[in-house]
Amino acid sequence: MFSGDNDTDVFKKYGEKSTWLPTSWLYEQDKAIGLPAFSEYCVGLYTRDSYVLSLEVRTINYWRFLQTVIGILLFLSAPSLSRNPFFHYTSGVSFGVLSSLLILFYVVSRFIPK
C-alpha cells in the first residue's frame, strides 16, 4: 500500500519501491487505515492476491455531543447552582418523585402475571 497527497506522489512511491530488497515489512500496513477528513489523500494498492476494499464513513453522534455539551455547561455552572436554594428543592423533589415512580412500577410489575 502506498499513500500520498495525490496520484503522482503515490505512483512515485510505487516506482521507488525496490523489488530485490527484502523490505516488504516496511510497506505492510494494518487492515484498516484512517484518512484525513478535511484534506485530499490518495492511496494506491498493489497486490497479486484478490482483495475487498470497503469505505466506512463515521459521522458524529449528535446525541452524545449534546450530552457532552450539557455536561460541560452543568460543570461550569456548578458553583452558582450549589448556592441556589430553588435548584436544591426542585432537584430534591424531582428525585423523590422519580424514585417513587420507579418503586411503584417495580411493585406493580411483580403482581402482573407473565
GUDO-529234 format. One record per residue (C-alpha): residue number from 1; residue in one letter; x, y, z. Coordinates in nm, 3 decimals. Layout:
! residues N
   num   residuo      east     north        up
   NUM         A         X         Y         Z
...
END
This chain:
! residues 114
   num   residuo      east     north        up
     1         M     0.000     0.000     0.000
     2         F     0.129     0.342    -0.094
     3         S    -0.016     0.668     0.031
     4         G     0.043     1.028    -0.059
     5         D    -0.110     1.365    -0.132
     6         N    -0.202     1.290    -0.495
     7         D    -0.176     1.019    -0.759
     8         T     0.166     1.128    -0.887
     9         D     0.310     1.109    -0.537
    10         V     0.168     0.760    -0.491
    11         F     0.298     0.646    -0.830
    12         K     0.641     0.789    -0.747
    13         K     0.649     0.592    -0.419
    14         Y     0.546     0.280    -0.608
    15         G     0.827     0.332    -0.860
    16         E     1.083     0.389    -0.585
    17         K     1.000     0.059    -0.415
    18         S     1.284    -0.182    -0.469
    19         T     1.175    -0.531    -0.565
    20         W     1.504    -0.704    -0.491
    21         L     1.549    -0.579    -0.133
    22         P     1.369    -0.771     0.142
    23         T     1.193    -0.461     0.273
    24         S     0.838    -0.576     0.230
    25         W     0.781    -0.549     0.606
    26         L     0.825    -0.173     0.576
    27         Y     0.532    -0.149     0.339
    28         E     0.295    -0.374     0.529
    29         Q     0.013    -0.183     0.689
    30         D    -0.285    -0.255     0.908
    31         K    -0.604    -0.384     0.757
    32         A    -0.771    -0.052     0.841
    33         I    -0.629     0.290     0.772
    34         G    -0.752     0.632     0.875
    35         L    -0.797     0.901     0.614
    36         P    -0.784     1.273     0.692
    37         A    -1.130     1.427     0.689
    38         F    -1.051     1.776     0.564
    39         S    -0.772     1.730     0.311
    40         E    -0.717     1.537    -0.009
    41         Y    -0.550     1.198     0.026
    42         C    -0.459     0.927    -0.221
    43         V    -0.395     0.558    -0.156
    44         G    -0.251     0.309    -0.403
    45         L    -0.283    -0.067    -0.357
    46         Y    -0.064    -0.319    -0.533
    47         T    -0.117    -0.688    -0.472
    48         R    -0.113    -1.014    -0.658
    49         D    -0.396    -1.153    -0.447
    50         S    -0.759    -1.056    -0.470
    51         Y    -0.888    -0.816    -0.207
    52         V    -1.203    -0.645    -0.094
    53         L    -1.199    -0.270    -0.042
    54         S    -1.465    -0.104     0.167
    55         L    -1.506     0.250     0.291
    56         E    -1.668     0.326     0.623
    57         V    -1.773     0.684     0.687
    58         R    -1.803     0.770     1.053
    59         T    -2.024     1.059     1.145
    60         I    -2.067     1.248     1.469
    61         N    -2.315     1.104     1.716
    62         Y    -2.515     1.421     1.783
    63         W    -2.685     1.281     2.092
    64         R    -2.350     1.214     2.264
    65         F    -2.220     1.553     2.152
    66         L    -2.526     1.720     2.308
    67         Q    -2.476     1.523     2.630
    68         T    -2.113     1.633     2.643
    69         V    -2.205     1.999     2.594
    70         I    -2.476     1.979     2.862
    71         G    -2.232     1.809     3.100
    72         I    -1.969     2.078     3.046
    73         L    -2.226     2.353     3.096
    74         L    -2.352     2.186     3.413
    75         F    -1.996     2.153     3.541
    76         L    -1.920     2.518     3.469
    77         S    -2.243     2.637     3.633
    78         A    -2.196     2.417     3.943
    79         P    -2.074     2.699     4.172
    80         S    -2.385     2.909     4.111
    81         L    -2.620     2.608     4.123
    82         S    -2.479     2.493     4.457
    83         R    -2.576     2.827     4.615
    84         N    -2.927     2.833     4.469
    85         P    -3.196     2.706     4.712
    86         F    -3.456     2.680     4.432
    87         F    -3.230     2.435     4.245
    88         H    -3.182     2.225     4.561
    89         Y    -3.555     2.200     4.633
    90         T    -3.659     2.128     4.274
    91         S    -3.387     1.867     4.222
    92         G    -3.474     1.700     4.555
    93         V    -3.845     1.689     4.478
    94         S    -3.780     1.563     4.123
    95         F    -3.550     1.290     4.251
    96         G    -3.808     1.186     4.512
    97         V    -4.096     1.173     4.265
    98         L    -3.896     0.976     4.007
    99         S    -3.769     0.726     4.263
   100         S    -4.125     0.680     4.397
   101         L    -4.250     0.612     4.044
   102         L    -3.973     0.358     3.984
   103         I    -4.057     0.176     4.307
   104         L    -4.428     0.183     4.220
   105         F    -4.362     0.039     3.872
   106         Y    -4.145    -0.234     4.022
   107         V    -4.410    -0.334     4.277
   108         V    -4.689    -0.331     4.017
   109         S    -4.480    -0.535     3.772
   110         R    -4.434    -0.807     4.037
   111         F    -4.812    -0.854     4.063
   112         I    -4.876    -0.875     3.688
   113         P    -4.873    -1.239     3.570
   114         K    -4.628    -1.330     3.297
END
